[in-house]
Amino acid sequence: MTVSEGRSIIIVGVGSSMSRSLAIWLATLGWHIGLISRSENNLFAIAEEVRRSGASGSKVVHRAADAGDAPALKSALDWCLQQLGGKLDVLSYNAARVSESTVTTLQSDTLELDFKISAVGTLVTGQWFRDNAQLDRVPKGELPMFLVTGGLLDKTPNPEMASLSAVKSASQTITRLFAQALPQEYQILVGMPTVTGRIIDPDTGEYFEKFQPDKIIQTLFKPFFEDRENMRGGIQSWKVERFL
């Protein structure tokens, strides 16, 4: 199966790994792309790289915003949407703060901050997309899609990543709730691309071969994009979670 050209996506929580590779891949297909991240400098550099990689006609915009600040996040989403034409085909949420912590030393304000980024940000973004998804192609079997990147910390918490384990568990629970609510009532698919291991080797600082960012996109993310355009079996045939 192939992925259609000329669609639109906003990616929240843009970094140098999976979200960058996702944006570059879709830009080569002529997609219009909005990028949101907290760091203006890093975001600008990634946006420029995506623009250079894009096919003719691909539009790339970016807006710095803290995903843990709900009003700022919604403002950035609104701005990107306006720049991209007013309705959105896909929204990808990838925001999280990754840092070591143990449950015996974790400060409550740190947990609150991480919860806002991972869990509250997922909630705010999913609710915003409910009102701004592109539904014109639904009669042809192409549904809008809300993607939330996840891992296995909700099932196997890491004692050295206590805060991230807790807040990603909350984020993935919220995503599963969206997966029950959005398809039937709003015709919006929910996808959970789940990476099952550590991406970077702590000893070498290099990506594990299995989890090279481009490989993750082509193996794990691409099937979501292909299947959302071919809902021949109806919403009941949709696969919410995929693992790599």
N, CA, C and O of each residue as an XYZ file, in Angstrom:
976
protein
N       0.840     -1.202      0.000
C       0.000      0.000      0.000
C       0.874      1.251      0.000
O       2.030      1.229      0.424
N       0.288      2.337     -0.487
C       0.997      3.596     -0.530
C       0.299      4.622      0.348
O      -0.831      4.418      0.793
N       0.993      5.730      0.588
C       0.449      6.835      1.378
C       0.233      8.012      0.439
O       1.138      8.388     -0.305
N      -0.950      8.588      0.470
C      -1.288      9.676     -0.440
C      -0.440     10.917     -0.188
O       0.042     11.145      0.922
N      -0.271     11.702     -1.223
C       0.459     12.954     -1.122
C      -0.479     14.086     -0.720
O      -1.702     13.950     -0.754
N       0.126     15.199     -0.342
C      -0.636     16.426     -0.155
C      -1.557     16.465      1.038
O      -2.510     17.244      1.044
N      -1.310     15.654      2.049
C      -2.108     15.709      3.265
C      -1.409     16.623      4.283
O      -0.380     17.223      3.974
N      -1.967     16.727      5.488
C      -1.401     17.637      6.485
C      -1.251     16.930      7.829
O      -2.034     16.049      8.185
N      -0.219     17.346      8.561
C       0.054     16.785      9.886
C       0.666     17.862     10.776
O       1.425     18.709     10.305
N       0.334     17.824     12.055
C       1.048     18.591     13.073
C       1.702     17.588     14.007
O       1.066     16.634     14.455
N       2.976     17.811     14.296
C       3.729     16.951     15.208
C       4.080     17.762     16.441
O       4.752     18.789     16.343
N       3.629     17.306     17.599
C       3.902     17.987     18.871
C       4.997     17.223     19.609
O       4.913     16.008     19.789
N       6.023     17.955     20.032
C       7.136     17.325     20.721
C       8.210     16.875     19.742
O       8.661     15.730     19.773
N       8.606     17.786     18.882
C       9.560     17.458     17.817
C      10.971     17.406     18.376
O      11.440     18.355     19.004
N      11.648     16.276     18.139
C      13.029     16.124     18.539
C      13.857     15.607     17.381
O      13.395     15.586     16.241
N      15.068     15.193     17.668
C      16.014     14.806     16.621
C      15.896     13.342     16.221
O      16.673     12.872     15.389
N      14.943     12.612     16.792
C      14.856     11.178     16.523
C      13.625     10.849     15.678
O      13.568     11.215     14.504
N      12.649     10.168     16.256
C      11.502      9.672     15.493
C      10.692     10.772     14.833
O      10.337     10.653     13.660
N      10.390     11.844     15.563
C       9.535     12.890     15.010
C      10.211     13.597     13.840
O       9.544     13.990     12.883
N      11.509     13.758     13.910
C      12.255     14.345     12.788
C      12.154     13.437     11.565
O      11.878     13.905     10.460
N      12.379     12.133     11.765
C      12.307     11.193     10.649
C      10.904     11.121     10.072
O      10.738     11.003      8.858
N       9.888     11.191     10.935
C       8.501     11.189     10.468
C       8.234     12.404      9.589
O       7.640     12.283      8.518
N       8.675     13.578     10.047
C       8.443     14.805      9.291
C       9.152     14.769      7.942
O       8.578     15.169      6.929
N      10.388     14.296      7.921
C      11.140     14.244      6.664
C      10.484     13.284      5.682
O      10.353     13.601      4.499
N      10.071     12.116      6.157
C       9.414     11.142      5.280
C       8.152     11.727      4.657
O       7.943     11.608      3.449
N       7.308     12.360      5.475
C       6.064     12.906      4.949
C       6.314     14.114      4.046
O       5.564     14.345      3.098
N       7.353     14.876      4.333
C       7.686     16.006      3.466
C       8.070     15.533      2.072
O       7.759     16.197      1.083
N       8.742     14.392      1.986
C       9.102     13.856      0.669
C       7.861     13.444     -0.120
O       7.919     13.315     -1.343
N       6.741     13.236      0.570
C       5.480     12.896     -0.086
C       4.632     14.132     -0.382
O       3.499     14.026     -0.852
N       5.195     15.295     -0.100
C       4.457     16.515     -0.373
C       3.450     16.895      0.689
O       2.542     17.683      0.426
N       3.595     16.343      1.897
C       2.674     16.704      2.976
C       2.975     18.116      3.470
O       4.094     18.612      3.346
N       1.948     18.746      4.032
C       2.093     20.040      4.697
C       2.238     19.758      6.198
O       1.435     19.033      6.786
N       3.267     20.340      6.800
C       3.697     19.887      8.129
C       3.841     21.058      9.092
O       4.485     22.061      8.784
N       3.227     20.910     10.267
C       3.408     21.851     11.362
C       4.206     21.191     12.470
O       3.896     20.073     12.882
N       5.221     21.869     12.947
C       6.108     21.322     13.970
C       6.029     22.180     15.229
O       6.142     23.404     15.164
N       5.836     21.530     16.370
C       5.751     22.224     17.655
C       6.717     21.587     18.641
O       6.730     20.369     18.817
N       7.518     22.417     19.275
C       8.437     21.933     20.305
C       8.803     23.106     21.201
O       8.545     24.262     20.866
N       9.402     22.800     22.330
C       9.697     23.843     23.301
C      10.905     24.684     22.911
O      10.909     25.896     23.127
N      11.930     24.057     22.341
C      13.180     24.741     22.034
C      13.130     25.377     20.657
O      13.079     24.669     19.651
N      13.144     26.684     20.598
C      13.084     27.403     19.324
C      14.293     27.084     18.445
O      14.142     26.887     17.240
N      15.482     27.031     19.029
C      16.688     26.797     18.236
C      16.673     25.421     17.582
O      16.905     25.297     16.380
N      16.399     24.389     18.376
C      16.343     23.038     17.821
C      15.212     22.903     16.812
O      15.368     22.255     15.777
N      14.082     23.511     17.115
C      12.922     23.426     16.239
C      13.206     24.083     14.896
O      12.846     23.543     13.850
N      13.841     25.233     14.919
C      14.172     25.930     13.678
C      15.094     25.082     12.811
O      14.893     24.980     11.601
N      16.112     24.469     13.434
C      17.061     23.650     12.670
C      16.365     22.445     12.033
O      16.624     22.119     10.874
N      15.481     21.783     12.790
C      14.772     20.623     12.249
C      13.818     21.051     11.143
O      13.717     20.384     10.113
N      13.116     22.164     11.352
C      12.188     22.655     10.329
C      12.914     22.959      9.023
O      12.404     22.656      7.944
N      14.106     23.557      9.114
C      14.883     23.845      7.910
C      15.286     22.560      7.204
O      15.246     22.487      5.976
N      15.671     21.554      7.967
C      16.047     20.276      7.368
C      14.850     19.624      6.679
O      14.981     19.071      5.587
N      13.691     19.693      7.317
C      12.482     19.114      6.717
C      12.128     19.852      5.433
O      11.742     19.228      4.445
N      12.255     21.172      5.440
C      11.957     21.947      4.231
C      12.873     21.533      3.080
O      12.414     21.364      1.950
N      14.143     21.373      3.359
C      15.086     20.989      2.306
C      14.777     19.604      1.758
O      15.056     19.323      0.593
N      14.206     18.741      2.581
C      13.901     17.371      2.165
C      12.576     17.261      1.434
O      12.311     16.258      0.772
N      11.745     18.280      1.549
C      10.383     18.181      1.064
C      10.243     18.230     -0.438
O      11.065     18.816     -1.142
N       9.191     17.607     -0.912
C       8.850     17.676     -2.328
C       8.324     19.064     -2.661
O       7.947     19.825     -1.770
N       8.301     19.382     -3.931
C       7.775     20.664     -4.374
C       6.329     20.815     -3.921
O       5.503     19.927     -4.136
N       6.035     21.934     -3.299
C       4.673     22.176     -2.829
C       4.452     21.855     -1.368
O       3.438     22.247     -0.790
N       5.395     21.141     -0.762
C       5.267     20.818      0.664
C       5.480     22.072      1.496
O       6.467     22.783      1.308
N       4.566     22.347      2.406
C       4.670     23.516      3.271
C       5.058     23.068      4.672
O       4.451     22.149      5.223
N       6.071     23.717      5.253
C       6.544     23.362      6.587
C       6.533     24.616      7.454
O       7.179     25.609      7.122
N       5.804     24.570      8.557
C       5.759     25.688      9.493
C       6.133     25.175     10.872
O       6.010     23.983     11.153
N       6.588     26.072     11.727
C       6.938     25.646     13.083
C       6.599     26.740     14.079
O       6.567     27.927     13.756
N       6.350     26.298     15.297
C       5.960     27.225     16.369
C       6.475     26.673     17.697
O       6.184     25.532     18.053
N       7.232     27.475     18.419
C       7.744     27.048     19.726
C       6.647     27.178     20.776
O       5.984     28.211     20.872
N       6.464     26.110     21.568
C       5.485     26.129     22.652
C       5.804     25.000     23.618
O       6.302     23.948     23.217
N       5.516     25.223     24.881
C       5.702     24.215     25.920
C       4.448     23.341     25.963
O       3.355     23.831     26.251
N       4.607     22.052     25.677
C       3.455     21.146     25.662
C       2.814     21.018     27.037
O       1.662     20.598     27.144
N       3.543     21.374     28.090
C       2.990     21.328     29.432
C       2.169     22.547     29.807
O       1.577     22.591     30.885
N       2.128     23.535     28.927
C       1.350     24.761     29.136
C       0.150     24.688     28.200
O       0.273     24.974     27.009
N      -1.003     24.308     28.730
C      -2.174     24.040     27.887
C      -2.569     25.223     27.011
O      -2.784     25.023     25.815
N      -2.677     26.453     27.537
C      -3.043     27.579     26.665
C      -2.019     27.811     25.552
O      -2.392     28.085     24.411
N      -0.731     27.702     25.881
C       0.313     27.903     24.869
C       0.259     26.808     23.817
O       0.450     27.075     22.630
N       0.002     25.578     24.243
C      -0.087     24.468     23.298
C      -1.253     24.664     22.346
O      -1.097     24.498     21.137
N      -2.422     25.015     22.873
C      -3.589     25.220     22.015
C      -3.376     26.392     21.060
O      -3.816     26.347     19.911
N      -2.704     27.438     21.532
C      -2.410     28.575     20.668
C      -1.491     28.168     19.518
O      -1.700     28.585     18.379
N      -0.472     27.352     19.814
C       0.449     26.888     18.780
C      -0.267     25.973     17.785
O      -0.028     26.056     16.580
N      -1.136     25.109     18.284
C      -1.920     24.243     17.397
C      -2.821     25.070     16.480
O      -2.920     24.796     15.284
N      -3.471     26.078     17.046
C      -4.344     26.942     16.245
C      -3.547     27.653     15.150
O      -3.992     27.739     14.006
N      -2.378     28.156     15.509
C      -1.555     28.884     14.541
C      -1.099     27.969     13.410
O      -1.204     28.326     12.236
N      -0.597     26.800     13.759
C      -0.151     25.854     12.737
C      -1.315     25.466     11.819
O      -1.158     25.395     10.600
N      -2.470     25.220     12.415
C      -3.640     24.823     11.625
C      -4.007     25.904     10.611
O      -4.300     25.605      9.453
N      -3.989     27.151     11.052
C      -4.309     28.249     10.151
C      -3.313     28.305      8.997
O      -3.702     28.533      7.851
N      -2.035     28.099      9.293
C      -1.007     28.131      8.257
C      -1.156     26.982      7.264
O      -0.790     27.106      6.095
N      -1.697     25.860      7.744
C      -1.801     24.664      6.907
C      -3.132     24.543      6.180
O      -3.328     23.607      5.405
N      -4.048     25.476      6.418
C      -5.260     25.463      5.609
C      -6.566     25.259      6.328
O      -7.620     25.318      5.695
N      -6.544     25.019      7.643
C      -7.803     25.021      8.377
C      -8.346     23.699      8.870
O      -9.143     23.687      9.809
N      -7.945     22.572      8.272
C      -8.339     21.255      8.764
C      -7.136     20.329      8.689
O      -6.259     20.509      7.843
N      -7.092     19.340      9.570
C      -5.889     18.536      9.728
C      -6.186     17.055      9.522
O      -7.174     16.531     10.036
N      -5.311     16.380      8.756
C      -5.473     14.949      8.508
C      -4.935     14.091      9.647
O      -5.581     13.130     10.063
N      -3.755     14.439     10.149
C      -3.111     13.628     11.183
C      -2.501     14.544     12.236
O      -1.943     15.592     11.913
N      -2.612     14.141     13.494
C      -1.963     14.833     14.605
C      -1.142     13.819     15.377
O      -1.666     12.802     15.832
N       0.146     14.096     15.523
C       1.052     13.177     16.210
C       1.563     13.826     17.488
O       2.120     14.923     17.459
N       1.365     13.128     18.627
C       1.823     13.658     19.919
C       3.014     12.840     20.409
O       2.913     11.632     20.622
N       4.138     13.522     20.582
C       5.383     12.839     20.917
C       6.109     13.523     22.069
O       7.290     13.259     22.296
N       5.420     14.400     22.802
C       6.075     15.205     23.829
C       6.256     14.424     25.124
O       5.328     13.780     25.612
N       7.455     14.491     25.668
C       7.767     13.881     26.967
C       9.114     14.414     27.418
O       9.966     14.749     26.595
N       9.299     14.491     28.705
C      10.603     14.875     29.258
C      11.280     13.614     29.771
O      10.784     12.967     30.693
N      12.402     13.271     29.178
C      13.104     12.032     29.518
C      14.265     12.357     30.439
O      15.214     13.034     30.043
N      14.187     11.871     31.672
C      15.271     12.067     32.632
C      15.202     10.986     33.691
O      14.139     10.427     33.959
N      16.330     10.703     34.283
C      16.386      9.675     35.320
C      15.772     10.184     36.621
O      15.910     11.356     36.971
N      15.098      9.290     37.325
C      14.542      9.612     38.639
C      14.185      8.308     39.330
O      13.881      7.312     38.674
N      14.223      8.318     40.649
C      13.775      7.160     41.430
C      12.608      7.596     42.298
O      12.510      8.763     42.676
N      11.728      6.661     42.611
C      10.522      7.012     43.343
C      10.829      7.491     44.757
O      10.022      8.204     45.353
N      11.977      7.114     45.298
C      12.327      7.530     46.659
C      12.904      8.933     46.728
O      12.951      9.523     47.808
N      13.341      9.481     45.605
C      13.930     10.820     45.591
C      13.186     11.790     44.683
O      13.502     12.980     44.661
N      12.200     11.298     43.932
C      11.467     12.130     42.981
C      10.732     13.253     43.698
O       9.995     13.011     44.654
N      10.935     14.477     43.237
C      10.267     15.632     43.824
C       8.861     15.775     43.236
O       8.650     15.511     42.052
N       7.917     16.186     44.054
C       6.531     16.278     43.601
C       6.373     17.293     42.482
O       5.573     17.081     41.571
N       7.128     18.406     42.531
C       6.983     19.402     41.470
C       7.510     18.882     40.139
O       7.019     19.273     39.080
N       8.514     17.998     40.187
C       9.020     17.390     38.957
C       7.967     16.465     38.352
O       7.739     16.476     37.142
N       7.328     15.663     39.205
C       6.268     14.775     38.728
C       5.110     15.577     38.145
O       4.552     15.194     37.117
N       4.743     16.680     38.784
C       3.662     17.520     38.275
C       4.011     18.102     36.907
O       3.169     18.139     36.010
N       5.255     18.554     36.751
C       5.699     19.098     35.472
C       5.636     18.031     34.386
O       5.116     18.286     33.300
N       6.156     16.849     34.665
C       6.161     15.768     33.681
C       4.741     15.314     33.349
O       4.447     14.953     32.209
N       3.864     15.337     34.353
C       2.466     14.943     34.128
C       1.781     15.916     33.173
O       0.997     15.499     32.320
N       2.070     17.202     33.309
C       1.478     18.189     32.413
C       1.931     17.958     30.974
O       1.134     18.062     30.042
N       3.203     17.646     30.801
C       3.738     17.455     29.445
C       3.178     16.185     28.815
O       2.675     16.221     27.692
N       3.260     15.074     29.519
C       2.894     13.792     28.918
C       1.399     13.508     28.949
O       0.819     13.134     27.929
N       0.772     13.680     30.099
C      -0.627     13.287     30.250
C      -1.594     14.407     29.888
O      -2.483     14.219     29.058
N      -1.424     15.575     30.509
C      -2.320     16.691     30.216
C      -2.161     17.112     28.753
O      -3.144     17.436     28.086
N      -0.922     17.105     28.259
C      -0.688     17.456     26.862
C      -1.407     16.518     25.909
O      -1.961     16.956     24.901
N      -1.400     15.235     26.220
C      -2.137     14.262     25.398
C      -3.629     14.574     25.416
O      -4.280     14.554     24.371
N      -4.167     14.859     26.585
C      -5.591     15.185     26.716
C      -5.955     16.430     25.915
O      -6.909     16.422     25.138
N      -5.188     17.500     26.111
C      -5.464     18.774     25.437
C      -5.391     18.600     23.926
O      -6.245     19.106     23.198
N      -4.375     17.888     23.455
C      -4.177     17.723     22.014
C      -5.289     16.878     21.397
O      -5.807     17.214     20.332
N      -5.656     15.784     22.062
C      -6.725     14.941     21.546
C      -8.052     15.663     21.484
O      -8.797     15.507     20.516
N      -8.362     16.452     22.503
C      -9.621     17.204     22.502
C      -9.607     18.296     21.436
O     -10.624     18.553     20.792
N      -8.461     18.932     21.252
C      -8.348     19.953     20.208
C      -8.565     19.327     18.831
O      -9.252     19.907     17.991
N      -7.992     18.161     18.596
C      -8.109     17.501     17.296
C      -9.549     17.084     17.013
O      -9.985     17.076     15.862
N     -10.269     16.746     18.051
C     -11.687     16.398     17.901
C     -12.434     17.477     17.123
O     -13.338     17.177     16.343
N     -12.052     18.733     17.340
C     -12.760     19.859     16.726
C     -12.110     20.348     15.432
O     -12.653     21.235     14.774
N     -10.959     19.786     15.054
C     -10.220     20.335     13.919
C      -9.759     19.287     12.916
O      -8.917     19.569     12.063
N     -10.299     18.092     13.011
C      -9.893     17.020     12.101
C     -10.553     17.174     10.732
O     -11.679     17.657     10.611
N      -9.815     16.748      9.706
C     -10.309     16.771      8.332
C     -11.242     15.586      8.105
O     -10.807     14.434      8.100
N     -12.535     15.879      7.915
C     -13.535     14.827      7.758
C     -14.090     14.718      6.340
O     -14.937     13.866      6.067
N     -13.619     15.573      5.443
C     -14.188     15.590      4.091
C     -13.947     14.292      3.337
O     -14.722     13.946      2.445
N     -12.882     13.565      3.679
C     -12.547     12.347      2.943
C     -13.108     11.082      3.591
O     -12.910      9.983      3.074
N     -13.799     11.228      4.707
C     -14.343     10.060      5.402
C     -15.264      9.228      4.504
O     -15.182      8.000      4.538
N     -16.140      9.852      3.699
C     -16.999      9.037      2.830
C     -16.214      8.160      1.850
O     -16.735      7.150      1.377
N     -14.983      8.527      1.544
C     -14.147      7.735      0.640
C     -13.281      6.712      1.393
O     -12.463      6.016      0.792
N     -13.474      6.636      2.710
C     -12.740      5.659      3.500
C     -11.433      6.142      4.064
O     -10.645      5.336      4.559
N     -11.170      7.446      4.006
C      -9.938      8.006      4.566
C     -10.283      8.805      5.815
O     -10.914      9.859      5.731
N      -9.867      8.301      6.973
C     -10.221      8.924      8.242
C      -9.040      9.686      8.828
O      -7.893      9.286      8.628
N      -9.298     10.775      9.548
C      -8.226     11.466     10.262
C      -7.692     10.584     11.377
O      -8.364      9.653     11.822
N      -6.468     10.885     11.829
C      -5.815      9.986     12.782
C      -5.049     10.780     13.846
O      -4.329     11.731     13.543
N      -5.229     10.359     15.094
C      -4.497     10.897     16.241
C      -3.492      9.841     16.691
O      -3.876      8.772     17.166
N      -2.200     10.146     16.540
C      -1.128      9.218     16.905
C      -0.448      9.667     18.192
O      -0.109     10.841     18.338
N      -0.248      8.747     19.120
C       0.478      9.043     20.357
C       1.572      7.996     20.530
O       1.291      6.809     20.695
N       2.811      8.446     20.490
C       3.950      7.541     20.615
C       4.048      7.018     22.042
O       3.900      7.775     23.001
N       4.298      5.721     22.174
C       4.395      5.126     23.507
C       5.472      4.074     23.600
O       6.176      3.781     22.633
N       5.581      3.515     24.785
C       6.516      2.429     25.052
C       5.872      1.440     25.996
O       4.647      1.332     26.058
N       6.696      0.722     26.728
C       6.178     -0.308     27.633
C       6.271      0.088     29.106
O       6.122     -0.756     29.990
N       6.516      1.371     29.368
C       6.662      1.789     30.759
C       5.361      1.663     31.541
O       5.381      1.576     32.769
N       4.228      1.653     30.837
C       2.961      1.463     31.549
C       2.811      0.031     32.037
O       2.099     -0.231     33.006
N       3.491     -0.904     31.357
C       3.408     -2.320     31.737
C       4.592     -2.745     32.597
O       4.435     -3.554     33.513
N       5.764     -2.211     32.312
C       6.980     -2.560     33.056
C       7.700     -1.288     33.458
O       8.635     -0.873     32.775
N       7.286     -0.654     34.559
C       7.919      0.593     34.991
C       9.415      0.403     35.237
O       9.850     -0.618     35.771
N      10.186      1.406     34.837
C      11.632      1.387     35.027
C      11.974      2.082     36.342
O      11.674      3.267     36.488
N      12.593      1.391     37.308
C      12.884      2.007     38.604
C      13.838      3.195     38.512
O      13.910      4.003     39.438
N      14.572      3.308     37.401
C      15.470      4.445     37.224
C      14.789      5.585     36.455
O      15.383      6.644     36.253
N      13.556      5.364     36.035
C      12.778      6.370     35.306
C      11.394      6.468     35.941
O      10.384      6.294     35.259
N      11.342      6.743     37.226
C      10.082      6.696     37.964
C       9.069      7.706     37.435
O       7.911      7.361     37.204
N       9.499      8.940     37.244
C       8.561      9.964     36.788
C       8.062      9.659     35.385
O       6.858      9.709     35.135
N       8.959      9.346     34.476
C       8.561      9.044     33.104
C       7.649      7.822     33.061
O       6.686      7.802     32.295
N       7.935      6.806     33.870
C       7.084      5.619     33.911
C       5.669      5.976     34.324
O       4.700      5.498     33.733
N       5.554      6.823     35.345
C       4.230      7.186     35.856
C       3.445      8.014     34.850
O       2.268      7.748     34.606
N       4.093      9.016     34.264
C       3.338      9.930     33.402
C       3.056      9.326     32.034
O       2.023      9.625     31.436
N       3.953      8.479     31.523
C       3.662      7.814     30.262
C       2.538      6.793     30.434
O       1.762      6.565     29.506
N       2.444      6.186     31.599
C       1.320      5.299     31.878
C       0.011      6.067     31.811
O      -0.975      5.589     31.249
N       0.010      7.267     32.392
C      -1.198      8.097     32.345
C      -1.510      8.517     30.914
O      -2.666      8.477     30.492
N      -0.487      8.919     30.168
C      -0.687      9.328     28.785
C      -1.276      8.200     27.945
O      -2.195      8.421     27.156
N      -0.746      6.998     28.117
C      -1.235      5.879     27.312
C      -2.642      5.453     27.720
O      -3.415      4.991     26.880
N      -2.981      5.604     28.997
C      -4.355      5.335     29.418
C      -5.317      6.334     28.781
O      -6.386      5.953     28.303
N      -4.936      7.616     28.774
C      -5.765      8.633     28.135
C      -5.925      8.324     26.648
O      -7.010      8.491     26.091
N      -4.842      7.873     26.002
C      -4.906      7.539     24.584
C      -5.849      6.371     24.344
O      -6.619      6.384     23.383
N      -5.798      5.368     25.200
C      -6.717      4.223     25.047
C      -8.168      4.662     25.259
O      -9.076      4.128     24.622
N      -8.385      5.616     26.135
C      -9.742      6.142     26.311
C     -10.197      6.892     25.058
O     -11.345      6.760     24.631
N      -9.292      7.679     24.472
C      -9.606      8.328     23.197
C      -9.917      7.289     22.125
O     -10.797      7.493     21.289
N      -9.188      6.171     22.153
C      -9.406      5.118     21.154
C     -10.796      4.508     21.275
O     -11.312      3.952     20.305
N     -11.405      4.603     22.445
C     -12.774      4.139     22.623
C     -13.801      5.211     22.237
O     -14.892      4.894     21.763
N     -13.440      6.482     22.447
C     -14.417      7.560     22.280
C     -14.418      8.201     20.894
O     -15.485      8.519     20.369
N     -13.249      8.396     20.293
C     -13.168      9.189     19.070
C     -13.655      8.487     17.800
O     -14.316      9.129     16.984
N     -13.363      7.215     17.599
C     -13.749      6.614     16.308
C     -15.253      6.582     16.052
O     -15.704      6.996     14.985
N     -16.016      6.107     16.995
C     -17.442      5.944     16.768
C     -18.181      7.273     16.674
O     -19.030      7.454     15.801
N     -17.862      8.196     17.565
C     -18.625      9.440     17.630
C     -18.097     10.508     16.689
O     -18.866     11.323     16.178
N     -16.755     10.511     16.449
C     -16.168     11.606     15.682
C     -15.455     11.150     14.411
O     -14.911     11.985     13.688
N     -15.443      9.858     14.120
C     -14.801      9.328     12.914
C     -13.305      9.639     12.881
O     -12.736      9.880     11.817
N     -12.674      9.630     14.058
C     -11.235      9.870     14.169
C     -10.567      8.609     14.692
O     -10.941      8.091     15.744
N      -9.592      8.124     13.966
C      -8.836      6.953     14.395
C      -7.777      7.350     15.418
O      -7.259      8.467     15.393
N      -7.467      6.429     16.309
C      -6.411      6.642     17.303
C      -5.388      5.529     17.154
O      -5.740      4.349     17.147
N      -4.120      5.908     17.034
C      -3.054      4.938     16.885
C      -1.985      5.094     17.949
O      -1.655      6.209     18.354
N      -1.447      3.974     18.397
C      -0.401      3.971     19.415
C       0.813      3.203     18.891
O       0.918      1.999     19.123
N       1.731      3.871     18.191
C       2.977      3.222     17.810
C       3.853      3.035     19.045
O       4.260      4.010     19.677
N       4.142      1.782     19.386
C       4.784      1.468     20.663
C       6.168      0.881     20.445
O       6.320     -0.174     19.829
N       7.167      1.571     20.951
C       8.553      1.120     20.860
C       8.861      0.285     22.100
O       8.710      0.759     23.226
N       9.285     -0.938     21.894
C       9.347     -1.909     22.989
C      10.692     -1.971     23.708
O      10.871     -2.799     24.602
N      11.625     -1.124     23.341
C      12.925     -1.178     24.005
C      13.612      0.166     24.024
O      13.101      1.151     23.492
N      14.773      0.194     24.639
C      15.586      1.411     24.682
C      16.107      1.709     23.279
O      16.620      0.815     22.606
N      15.982      2.940     22.839
C      16.366      3.308     21.481
C      17.876      3.486     21.344
O      18.469      3.094     20.339
N      18.488      4.076     22.359
C      19.911      4.398     22.296
C      20.694      3.521     23.259
O      20.303      3.352     24.414
N      21.794      2.969     22.783
C      22.688      2.156     23.598
C      23.384      3.060     24.605
O      24.116      3.964     24.202
N      23.179      2.844     25.919
C      23.783      3.733     26.916
C      25.308      3.656     26.948
O      25.969      4.579     27.423
N      25.855      2.571     26.449
C      27.315      2.412     26.462
C      27.993      3.152     25.318
O      29.089      3.688     25.482
N      27.341      3.183     24.159
C      27.954      3.794     22.980
C      27.329      5.130     22.597
O      27.944      5.925     21.887
N      26.112      5.376     23.064
C      25.416      6.585     22.662
C      24.853      6.519     21.257
O      24.344      7.516     20.745
N      24.939      5.353     20.626
C      24.424      5.166     19.275
C      23.059      4.473     19.316
O      22.708      3.825     20.301
N      22.298      4.623     18.227
C      21.009      3.935     18.135
C      21.237      2.427     18.001
O      22.136      1.984     17.286
N      20.411      1.654     18.696
C      20.378      0.225     18.423
C      19.877      0.038     16.991
O      19.018      0.791     16.532
N      20.407     -0.957     16.287
C      20.067     -1.151     14.883
C      18.558     -1.291     14.674
O      18.002     -0.728     13.731
N      17.906     -2.039     15.553
C      16.471     -2.252     15.424
C      15.682     -0.955     15.543
O      14.599     -0.819     14.975
N      16.244      0.003     16.297
C      15.504      1.217     16.599
C      16.101      2.461     15.944
O      15.974      3.567     16.469
N      16.752      2.277     14.797
C      17.143      3.433     14.011
C      15.883      4.246     13.688
O      14.882      3.656     13.281
N      15.892      5.568     13.852
C      14.665      6.362     13.658
C      13.974      6.128     12.318
O      12.753      5.974     12.272
N      14.741      6.100     11.226
C      14.114      5.881      9.914
C      13.467      4.505      9.836
O      12.420      4.338      9.209
N      14.087      3.533     10.468
C      13.537      2.177     10.460
C      12.245      2.134     11.282
O      11.290      1.459     10.899
N      12.212      2.844     12.397
C      10.995      2.898     13.215
C       9.841      3.488     12.410
O       8.718      2.987     12.465
N      10.122      4.547     11.667
C       9.058      5.197     10.890
C       8.525      4.253      9.826
O       7.311      4.109      9.682
N       9.408      3.611      9.080
C       8.968      2.754      7.981
C       8.321      1.460      8.479
O       7.404      0.945      7.839
N       8.785      0.933      9.601
C       8.278     -0.343     10.105
C       7.068     -0.183     11.005
O       6.129     -0.977     10.942
N       7.090      0.848     11.847
C       6.064      0.994     12.886
C       5.024      2.052     12.549
O       3.831      1.816     12.734
N       5.447      3.210     12.060
C       4.524      4.314     11.798
C       3.815      4.188     10.452
O       2.610      4.419     10.359
N       4.554      3.824      9.420
C       3.983      3.813      8.079
C       2.704      2.982      7.963
O       1.772      3.422      7.290
N       2.615      1.793      8.590
C       1.365      1.025      8.481
C       0.126      1.766      8.999
O      -0.971      1.567      8.478
N       0.290      2.612     10.010
C      -0.848      3.416     10.474
C      -1.330      4.347      9.355
O      -2.531      4.476      9.114
N      -0.379      4.989      8.681
C      -0.718      5.927      7.622
C      -1.358      5.220      6.435
O      -2.292      5.739      5.824
N      -0.856      4.047      6.115
C      -1.442      3.278      5.016
C      -2.856      2.822      5.341
O      -3.761      2.965      4.518
N      -3.048      2.278      6.525
C      -4.344      1.693      6.873
C      -5.430      2.743      7.075
O      -6.604      2.459      6.837
N      -5.069      3.944      7.507
C      -6.110      4.956      7.754
C      -6.778      5.381      6.450
O      -7.892      5.904      6.470
N      -6.116      5.164      5.329
C      -6.687      5.530      4.035
C      -7.454      4.378      3.388
O      -8.032      4.540      2.314
N      -7.458      3.237      4.031
C      -8.078      2.061      3.416
C      -8.927      1.306      4.438
O      -8.657      0.145      4.745
N      -9.941      1.970      4.953
C     -10.781      1.383      5.988
C     -11.899      0.546      5.375
O     -13.080      0.766      5.642
N     -11.501     -0.410      4.556
C     -12.501     -1.234      3.867
C     -13.290     -2.105      4.839
O     -14.453     -2.424      4.594
N     -12.651     -2.486      5.939
C     -13.347     -3.312      6.918
C     -14.075     -2.512      7.976
O     -14.600     -3.074      8.937
N     -14.109     -1.181      7.799
C     -14.767     -0.337      8.784
C     -13.874     -0.089      9.982
O     -12.783     -0.649     10.092
N     -14.355      0.758     10.876
C     -13.582      1.122     12.059
C     -13.235     -0.103     12.901
O     -12.206     -0.114     13.577
N     -14.073     -1.127     12.869
C     -13.841     -2.316     13.682
C     -12.556     -3.037     13.285
O     -11.992     -3.785     14.083
N     -12.091     -2.815     12.058
C     -10.879     -3.490     11.594
C      -9.607     -2.749     11.967
O      -8.510     -3.257     11.739
N      -9.731     -1.569     12.531
C      -8.571     -0.734     12.840
C      -7.754     -1.328     13.986
O      -8.309     -1.787     14.984
N      -6.451     -1.313     13.833
C      -5.534     -1.812     14.852
C      -4.952     -0.634     15.615
O      -4.150      0.119     15.063
N      -5.342     -0.459     16.873
C      -4.952      0.704     17.658
C      -3.468      0.662     18.020
O      -2.771      1.662     17.852
N      -2.977     -0.465     18.510
C      -1.603     -0.560     18.973
C      -0.773     -1.439     18.041
O      -1.195     -2.526     17.647
N       0.404     -0.950     17.701
C       1.397     -1.728     16.959
C       2.710     -1.643     17.716
O       3.004     -0.640     18.366
N       3.490     -2.701     17.624
C       4.702     -2.784     18.426
C       5.931     -3.043     17.551
O       5.867     -3.737     16.537
N       7.037     -2.465     17.978
C       8.331     -2.756     17.366
C       9.365     -2.914     18.475
O      10.537     -3.165     18.194
